[in-house]
Amino acid sequence: MTANPHILEFVSDFIDTRRDVLSAISDKIWDHPETRFEESFSSALLADKLEDSGFHVERGVGGMDTAFIASIGEGKPVIALLGEFDALAGLSQQAGSASPQPLIENGNGHGCGHNLLGTAALGGALALKAWLENEGLQGTVRFYGCPGEEGGSGKTFMAREGLFDDVDAALTWHPETFSGMFSNPTLANIQAAFHFKGAAAHAAAAPHLGRSALDALTLMNTGANFLREHIIQEARLHYAVTNAGGISPNVVQADAEVLYLVRAPQRDQAQAIFDRVVNIAKGAALMTDTTMTVRFDKACSNYAPNRQLESLMYTYVSALGTPVYSDEEKQFADAIYATLSEQDIDNSLNSMAKTGGAEGREFAETLRHSPLTDAVAPYCANDNILYGSTDVGDVSWLVPTAQCFSPCFVVGSPLHTWQIVSQGRTSLAHKGMCLAAKVMASTAAALFKDPDRLAACKAEHEAVRARRPYVCPIPEGIKPSPLNAKV
């Protein structure tokens, strides 16, 4: 399979002439870091740009104020580009700095590069619109404005509401330290808050009258930690105490809350482990004579790769290569690289290697002492799990889906850190972002041009669905909630 040179030339020229505009949009989103389901500025900025460019924009879809769908064209096929734009709490950081320097103490920051992610999808959608018009082809281009990927599973809520039901294929990407394919399955997850209610009392004068919610929370966490020995090796249990009951040790704590995140390779495996965690919480409440309430927060499915679509996307990843960096960018990369530990670098190289099989391991080793990548990572369809989760997983169970990685950060940079925030508003990141826009637009254009390839993608997807039907992991009645929502 070879890349279509006409598509490559048209899309590259389109994105290159709009590089400054796209970079400015990405920087504005970086400047306004908003956490899950509160991305009012970022969502509106992208939606307005699409609307001004002739797209029909439907806002507030899927029960989320900051979710939107922008469409242009008519008829089949319907090709979707997925955009994200949410930030992370507690990761405020000055841009372009090689040392941790928060702009706002405990403020938000784009520690996963979603300011770049959504903007590249925007650029890809605009380029694809222009290409379809130039070629006189029929079909529909859609941009999905997807909020709350970080801990909110916005796409899963959109999937539950049927918003992807008429889509023929979906494309997306994620900022990374290298250029290659997101070719691995991920973990499904379930997130829920457990709230314990007891009775306050004077801890010395009348401890017998108290019923400690903090004791219940502690017993639950202890039980969950013992559970780790009895779950499958690939599963994960994480928790954060969100309310310890106050700061007075002489008051028996009447309220306490803990947020749990359960992960496993398949949805039903995550559900089975979650059910055991709920039983542990019930036991903790019983032992302490407190009451326990569960608030189901969100969930997402594991990512199911589509090898036909991945192979097509990789054709354009390979053809477009990697960015060329200036001396100034290389100097900045060296300064960031110096802040990384050997463990950071090893972890980054291991993740890179997983996407390419044996050749991937060899490729990753060539970058061990290279802050910036200058070659595309090899692609290999494999079942090595990437130990994280993404709500792109739910889209992948509904339609053929592929996603690539594009180099926006220095090799070894761990996601969800100040280093990522610092790099996310630099020309280094902008180059990777524009490269991703070209890959997505070119891949989508190839699907419009080649109905047989799209049919092969859909046939593969239908075969996977036949073996394991999709069940949305978020029950009816559960509504999206902002980061600081309480039980």
C-alpha positions as CSV (number, residue, x, y, z in Angstrom):
1,M,0.0,0.0,0.0
2,T,1.4,3.4,-1.0
3,A,0.3,6.9,-0.1
4,N,-1.5,8.9,-2.7
5,P,0.9,11.7,-3.7
6,H,-1.9,14.1,-4.7
7,I,-3.6,13.8,-1.3
8,L,-0.3,14.3,0.4
9,E,0.6,17.4,-1.6
10,F,-2.9,19.0,-1.2
11,V,-3.2,18.3,2.5
12,S,0.3,19.3,3.4
13,D,0.0,22.6,1.5
14,F,-3.3,23.4,3.2
15,I,-2.0,22.7,6.7
16,D,1.4,24.5,6.1
17,T,-0.4,27.7,5.1
18,R,-2.5,27.6,8.2
19,R,0.3,26.6,10.7
20,D,0.3,29.9,12.5
21,V,-3.5,30.0,12.8
22,L,-3.6,26.5,14.2
23,S,-0.7,27.2,16.6
24,A,-2.5,30.3,17.9
25,I,-5.7,28.3,18.6
26,S,-3.7,25.6,20.4
27,D,-2.0,28.2,22.5
28,K,-5.2,29.9,23.5
29,I,-6.6,26.5,24.7
30,W,-3.3,26.0,26.6
31,D,-3.8,29.5,28.1
32,H,-7.2,28.5,29.4
33,P,-6.8,25.0,30.9
34,E,-10.2,23.7,31.9
35,T,-10.9,20.3,33.5
36,R,-13.6,17.8,32.5
37,F,-17.0,19.0,31.4
38,E,-16.0,22.7,32.2
39,E,-14.2,23.4,29.0
40,S,-16.4,26.3,28.0
41,F,-13.7,28.5,26.5
42,S,-11.9,25.7,24.6
43,S,-15.0,24.1,23.3
44,A,-16.5,27.4,22.0
45,L,-13.2,28.3,20.4
46,L,-13.0,25.2,18.3
47,A,-16.8,25.1,17.6
48,D,-16.8,28.8,16.5
49,K,-13.9,28.2,14.1
50,L,-15.6,25.3,12.5
51,E,-18.9,27.2,12.2
52,D,-17.1,30.2,10.7
53,S,-15.6,27.7,8.1
54,G,-19.0,26.5,7.0
55,F,-19.6,23.6,9.2
56,H,-23.0,23.0,10.8
57,V,-22.4,22.9,14.6
58,E,-24.7,21.2,17.1
59,R,-23.7,22.2,20.6
60,G,-24.4,20.6,24.0
61,V,-24.8,17.1,22.6
62,G,-24.9,13.9,24.7
63,G,-26.0,15.8,27.8
64,M,-22.8,17.7,28.0
65,D,-22.6,21.5,27.7
66,T,-19.1,21.4,26.2
67,A,-19.7,18.6,23.7
68,F,-20.4,19.4,20.1
69,I,-20.6,17.9,16.6
70,A,-19.6,19.9,13.5
71,S,-20.6,18.5,10.1
72,I,-20.2,19.4,6.5
73,G,-21.1,17.6,3.3
74,E,-23.9,15.1,2.8
75,G,-24.5,11.4,2.3
76,K,-22.1,8.5,2.8
77,P,-19.5,7.8,3.8
78,V,-19.4,9.7,7.2
79,I,-15.8,10.1,8.4
80,A,-15.3,11.4,11.9
81,L,-12.3,13.2,13.4
82,L,-12.2,13.1,17.2
83,G,-11.0,16.2,19.1
84,E,-10.2,16.6,22.8
85,F,-9.5,19.8,24.8
86,D,-9.6,19.2,28.5
87,A,-6.8,19.8,31.0
88,L,-5.6,18.3,34.3
89,A,-5.8,19.7,37.8
90,G,-2.7,20.7,39.7
91,L,-0.4,20.9,36.7
92,S,0.0,24.6,36.1
93,Q,3.4,25.3,34.6
94,Q,5.2,28.1,32.7
95,A,5.6,27.4,29.0
96,G,9.0,26.8,27.5
97,S,10.7,26.3,30.9
98,A,13.1,23.5,31.8
99,S,12.3,23.7,35.5
100,P,9.0,23.3,37.4
101,Q,7.5,26.8,37.6
102,P,3.7,26.9,38.2
103,L,1.9,29.9,36.7
104,I,-0.8,29.4,39.4
105,E,-0.2,27.4,42.5
106,N,-2.3,24.2,42.2
107,G,-3.8,25.5,39.0
108,N,-4.8,23.5,35.9
109,G,-2.4,22.6,33.1
110,H,-2.4,20.7,29.8
111,G,-0.3,17.8,31.0
112,C,-1.5,15.4,28.3
113,G,-1.4,17.8,25.3
114,H,-5.1,18.0,24.6
115,N,-4.7,21.6,23.5
116,L,-2.8,20.1,20.6
117,L,-5.1,17.1,20.2
118,G,-8.3,19.0,19.5
119,T,-6.5,21.6,17.3
120,A,-4.9,19.1,15.1
121,A,-8.3,17.4,14.5
122,L,-9.7,20.8,13.7
123,G,-6.9,21.4,11.1
124,G,-7.5,17.9,9.7
125,A,-11.3,18.5,9.3
126,L,-10.7,21.8,7.6
127,A,-8.2,20.3,5.2
128,L,-10.5,17.4,4.5
129,K,-13.4,19.7,3.7
130,A,-11.2,21.6,1.2
131,W,-10.0,18.4,-0.4
132,L,-13.5,17.0,-0.9
133,E,-14.6,20.3,-2.5
134,N,-11.6,20.3,-4.7
135,E,-12.2,16.7,-5.8
136,G,-16.0,17.1,-6.1
137,L,-16.6,14.0,-4.0
138,Q,-19.7,13.2,-2.0
139,G,-19.6,12.4,1.7
140,T,-19.8,13.9,5.2
141,V,-16.9,15.2,7.3
142,R,-17.6,15.3,11.1
143,F,-15.6,16.8,13.9
144,Y,-16.6,15.5,17.3
145,G,-15.8,17.9,20.1
146,C,-15.2,15.4,23.0
147,P,-15.0,16.8,26.5
148,G,-13.8,15.2,29.7
149,E,-11.4,12.5,28.4
150,E,-9.4,12.9,31.6
151,G,-11.5,11.0,34.2
152,G,-14.8,11.8,32.5
153,S,-15.2,9.5,29.5
154,G,-17.0,12.0,27.5
155,K,-17.0,9.9,24.3
156,T,-18.5,7.0,26.3
157,F,-21.5,9.2,27.2
158,M,-21.7,10.3,23.5
159,A,-21.6,6.6,22.5
160,R,-24.4,5.8,24.9
161,E,-26.6,8.4,23.3
162,G,-26.0,7.0,19.8
163,L,-24.0,9.9,18.5
164,F,-21.6,7.6,16.5
165,D,-24.3,5.2,15.1
166,D,-24.1,6.5,11.5
167,V,-20.4,7.0,11.3
168,D,-18.4,4.8,8.9
169,A,-14.9,5.3,10.3
170,A,-13.2,7.5,13.0
171,L,-9.7,8.9,13.2
172,T,-7.8,10.5,16.0
173,W,-4.3,10.8,17.5
174,H,-2.4,11.5,20.7
175,P,0.6,13.8,21.3
176,E,3.6,11.7,22.2
177,T,7.4,11.6,22.0
178,F,7.5,9.8,18.7
179,S,5.8,9.3,15.3
180,G,4.0,5.9,15.0
181,M,0.8,4.0,15.5
182,F,-1.4,3.6,18.6
183,S,-1.7,-0.1,17.7
184,N,-2.3,-1.7,21.1
185,P,-5.4,-2.5,23.1
186,T,-5.9,-0.5,26.3
187,L,-7.6,-1.2,29.7
188,A,-11.4,-0.8,30.3
189,N,-12.2,1.1,33.5
190,I,-14.8,2.0,36.0
191,Q,-14.6,5.0,38.3
192,A,-16.9,5.5,41.4
193,A,-17.0,7.5,44.6
194,F,-17.7,5.8,47.9
195,H,-19.1,8.0,50.6
196,F,-19.3,6.9,54.2
197,K,-21.7,8.6,56.7
198,G,-21.2,8.1,60.5
199,A,-21.8,10.1,63.6
200,A,-19.6,12.8,65.1
201,A,-18.6,12.8,68.8
202,H,-16.0,14.0,71.1
203,A,-13.1,11.6,70.5
204,A,-12.1,11.6,74.2
205,A,-15.2,12.4,76.3
206,A,-17.6,10.3,74.3
207,P,-15.9,8.1,71.7
208,H,-18.5,5.4,72.2
209,L,-21.1,7.7,70.7
210,G,-19.1,8.2,67.5
211,R,-19.3,6.2,64.3
212,S,-16.2,7.0,62.3
213,A,-16.6,7.4,58.6
214,L,-12.8,7.7,58.3
215,D,-12.4,4.3,60.0
216,A,-14.8,2.8,57.4
217,L,-12.8,4.4,54.5
218,T,-9.5,3.1,56.0
219,L,-10.9,-0.4,56.3
220,M,-12.2,-0.3,52.7
221,N,-8.8,0.8,51.4
222,T,-7.2,-2.0,53.4
223,G,-9.6,-4.6,52.1
224,A,-9.0,-3.3,48.5
225,N,-5.3,-3.5,48.9
226,F,-5.6,-7.2,50.0
227,L,-7.8,-7.7,47.0
228,R,-4.9,-6.9,44.7
229,E,-3.5,-10.4,45.3
230,H,-6.6,-12.0,43.9
231,I,-7.3,-10.2,40.6
232,I,-5.8,-10.8,37.2
233,Q,-2.3,-9.6,36.7
234,E,-3.3,-7.0,34.0
235,A,-5.9,-5.3,36.3
236,R,-5.3,-2.1,38.2
237,L,-6.8,-0.6,41.3
238,H,-6.3,3.1,42.1
239,Y,-7.9,5.3,44.7
240,A,-7.7,8.9,46.1
241,V,-9.1,10.0,49.4
242,T,-11.2,13.1,48.5
243,N,-12.6,13.8,52.0
244,A,-10.9,12.5,55.1
245,G,-13.5,14.0,57.4
246,G,-11.8,17.2,58.6
247,I,-8.6,18.3,60.4
248,S,-9.7,17.8,64.0
249,P,-8.4,14.6,65.5
250,N,-10.5,15.1,68.7
251,V,-13.7,14.9,66.6
252,V,-14.9,11.5,65.3
253,Q,-15.2,12.0,61.6
254,A,-18.8,11.8,60.5
255,D,-18.1,12.0,56.7
256,A,-15.5,10.5,54.5
257,E,-15.1,9.8,50.8
258,V,-12.8,7.9,48.5
259,L,-12.7,7.8,44.7
260,Y,-11.8,4.5,43.1
261,L,-10.7,3.7,39.6
262,V,-10.8,0.0,38.5
263,R,-9.1,-1.1,35.3
264,A,-8.9,-4.5,33.4
265,P,-8.4,-5.6,29.8
266,Q,-12.2,-6.2,29.2
267,R,-15.3,-4.4,30.3
268,D,-16.8,-7.5,32.0
269,Q,-13.5,-8.1,33.9
270,A,-13.5,-4.5,35.2
271,Q,-17.1,-4.9,36.2
272,A,-16.4,-8.1,38.2
273,I,-13.6,-6.5,40.1
274,F,-15.6,-3.4,40.7
275,D,-18.4,-5.5,42.2
276,R,-15.9,-7.0,44.6
277,V,-14.8,-3.5,45.6
278,V,-18.4,-2.6,46.3
279,N,-18.7,-5.6,48.6
280,I,-15.6,-4.5,50.4
281,A,-17.1,-1.1,51.0
282,K,-20.3,-2.6,52.3
283,G,-18.2,-4.7,54.7
284,A,-16.3,-1.7,55.9
285,A,-19.6,0.1,56.6
286,L,-20.9,-2.9,58.4
287,M,-17.8,-3.1,60.6
288,T,-18.1,0.5,61.6
289,D,-21.8,0.9,61.9
290,T,-21.8,3.6,59.2
291,T,-23.8,3.9,56.0
292,M,-22.2,3.7,52.6
293,T,-23.3,5.3,49.3
294,V,-21.8,4.6,45.9
295,R,-21.8,7.2,43.1
296,F,-21.0,5.7,39.7
297,D,-18.9,8.4,38.1
298,K,-17.8,7.1,34.7
299,A,-16.4,4.2,32.8
300,C,-14.9,3.4,29.4
301,S,-14.3,0.3,27.2
302,N,-10.9,-1.1,26.2
303,Y,-9.6,0.1,22.8
304,A,-10.2,-2.3,20.0
305,P,-7.7,-1.7,17.1
306,N,-8.8,-1.9,13.5
307,R,-5.9,-3.3,11.6
308,Q,-7.1,-2.4,8.1
309,L,-7.6,1.2,9.1
310,E,-4.3,1.3,11.1
311,S,-2.4,0.0,8.0
312,L,-3.8,2.7,5.9
313,M,-3.1,5.4,8.5
314,Y,0.5,4.1,8.9
315,T,1.0,4.6,5.2
316,Y,0.5,8.3,5.6
317,V,2.4,8.4,8.9
318,S,5.4,6.9,7.1
319,A,5.1,9.1,4.0
320,L,4.9,12.3,6.1
321,G,7.9,11.4,8.3
322,T,9.0,13.5,11.2
323,P,9.5,17.3,11.8
324,V,12.7,19.1,11.1
325,Y,13.9,21.0,14.2
326,S,15.8,24.2,14.6
327,D,18.9,24.6,16.7
328,E,16.9,26.6,19.3
329,E,14.3,23.7,19.5
330,K,17.2,21.2,19.9
331,Q,18.7,23.2,22.7
332,F,15.4,23.4,24.5
333,A,14.9,19.6,24.0
334,D,18.3,19.0,25.6
335,A,17.4,21.1,28.6
336,I,14.1,19.2,29.1
337,Y,15.9,15.9,28.6
338,A,18.3,16.7,31.4
339,T,15.3,16.9,33.8
340,L,14.2,13.3,33.1
341,S,15.3,10.3,35.1
342,E,16.5,7.0,33.6
343,Q,13.2,5.5,34.7
344,D,11.3,8.1,32.7
345,I,13.3,7.4,29.6
346,D,13.0,3.6,30.0
347,N,9.3,3.8,30.4
348,S,8.9,6.0,27.4
349,L,11.0,3.7,25.3
350,N,9.1,0.6,26.5
351,S,5.8,2.2,25.5
352,M,7.2,3.1,22.1
353,A,8.5,-0.5,21.6
354,K,5.1,-2.0,22.4
355,T,3.7,-0.5,19.2
356,G,6.2,-2.1,16.9
357,G,7.0,-5.7,18.0
358,A,10.6,-6.9,17.7
359,E,11.5,-4.1,15.3
360,G,9.9,-1.6,17.7
361,R,12.2,-2.7,20.5
362,E,15.2,-2.2,18.3
363,F,13.9,1.2,17.1
364,A,13.3,2.4,20.7
365,E,16.9,1.6,21.7
366,T,18.2,3.8,18.9
367,L,16.6,6.8,20.7
368,R,18.0,6.0,24.2
369,H,20.3,9.0,24.0
370,S,18.3,11.1,21.5
371,P,16.0,13.8,22.9
372,L,14.2,14.2,19.6
373,T,13.1,11.5,17.1
374,D,14.1,11.7,13.5
375,A,12.4,8.6,12.1
376,V,9.0,6.9,12.2
377,A,8.6,4.0,14.6
378,P,7.8,0.6,12.9
379,Y,4.2,-0.6,13.0
380,C,3.2,-4.1,14.1
381,A,-0.3,-5.3,14.9
382,N,-0.1,-6.9,18.3
383,D,-2.0,-7.4,21.5
384,N,0.5,-5.9,23.9
385,I,-1.6,-3.9,26.3
386,L,-0.9,-0.2,26.8
387,Y,-1.6,0.2,30.5
388,G,-3.8,3.2,30.4
389,S,-7.4,3.9,29.3
390,T,-9.1,6.1,26.8
391,D,-12.7,6.7,25.9
392,V,-11.7,6.3,22.3
393,G,-12.2,2.7,23.2
394,D,-16.0,3.0,23.1
395,V,-15.8,4.6,19.7
396,S,-13.7,1.7,18.5
397,W,-16.4,-0.8,19.5
398,L,-19.0,1.2,17.4
399,V,-17.1,2.1,14.3
400,P,-13.7,1.2,12.7
401,T,-11.2,3.5,14.5
402,A,-7.5,4.2,14.2
403,Q,-5.2,6.6,16.0
404,C,-1.6,7.6,15.6
405,F,1.1,9.2,17.7
406,S,2.9,12.3,16.7
407,P,6.1,13.7,18.2
408,C,5.3,16.8,20.3
409,F,7.5,16.1,23.3
410,V,11.1,15.2,24.1
411,V,11.8,11.5,24.2
412,G,11.3,10.2,27.8
413,S,8.8,12.9,28.8
414,P,6.1,11.3,31.0
415,L,2.5,12.3,30.4
416,H,0.7,14.2,33.1
417,T,3.8,16.1,34.3
418,W,5.1,19.6,34.3
419,Q,7.5,18.8,31.5
420,I,4.5,18.0,29.1
421,V,2.8,21.3,30.1
422,S,6.0,23.2,29.5
423,Q,6.5,21.8,26.0
424,G,2.8,22.0,25.0
425,R,3.0,25.7,24.1
426,T,6.2,25.6,22.0
427,S,7.1,25.4,18.3
428,L,8.3,21.9,19.0
429,A,4.8,20.8,19.9
430,H,3.2,22.8,17.2
431,K,5.2,20.9,14.6
432,G,4.0,17.6,15.9
433,M,0.4,18.9,16.0
434,C,0.4,20.0,12.4
435,L,2.0,16.7,11.3
436,A,-0.9,14.9,13.0
437,A,-3.4,17.1,11.2
438,K,-1.9,16.1,7.9
439,V,-2.0,12.4,8.8
440,M,-5.6,12.4,9.8
441,A,-6.8,14.5,6.8
442,S,-4.8,12.3,4.4
443,T,-6.0,9.0,5.8
444,A,-9.6,10.3,5.7
445,A,-9.2,11.5,2.2
446,A,-7.9,8.1,1.2
447,L,-11.1,6.5,2.6
448,F,-13.3,8.8,0.6
449,K,-11.2,7.9,-2.5
450,D,-11.2,4.2,-2.0
451,P,-14.6,2.6,-1.0
452,D,-13.1,-0.9,-1.1
453,R,-10.6,0.0,1.7
454,L,-13.4,1.4,3.8
455,A,-15.5,-1.7,3.2
456,A,-12.6,-3.9,4.4
457,C,-12.3,-1.8,7.5
458,K,-16.0,-2.2,8.2
459,A,-15.9,-6.0,7.6
460,E,-13.1,-6.4,10.1
461,H,-15.0,-4.4,12.6
462,E,-18.1,-6.3,12.2
463,A,-16.2,-9.6,12.7
464,V,-14.9,-8.3,16.1
465,R,-18.3,-7.1,17.1
466,A,-19.8,-10.5,16.3
467,R,-17.4,-12.2,18.7
468,R,-17.9,-9.7,21.5
469,P,-21.0,-7.4,21.2
470,Y,-20.6,-3.9,22.6
471,V,-22.2,-3.0,25.9
472,C,-21.9,0.6,27.0
473,P,-20.1,0.5,30.4
474,I,-22.0,3.6,31.7
475,P,-25.5,2.7,32.8
476,E,-28.5,4.7,31.9
477,G,-29.3,7.5,34.3
478,I,-25.6,8.3,35.1
479,K,-24.9,11.9,34.1
480,P,-21.5,13.5,33.4
481,S,-20.1,15.4,36.4
482,P,-17.3,18.0,36.7
483,L,-14.1,17.1,38.5
484,N,-15.2,18.5,41.9
485,A,-18.6,16.9,42.0
486,K,-19.4,15.2,45.3
487,V,-21.7,12.3,46.3
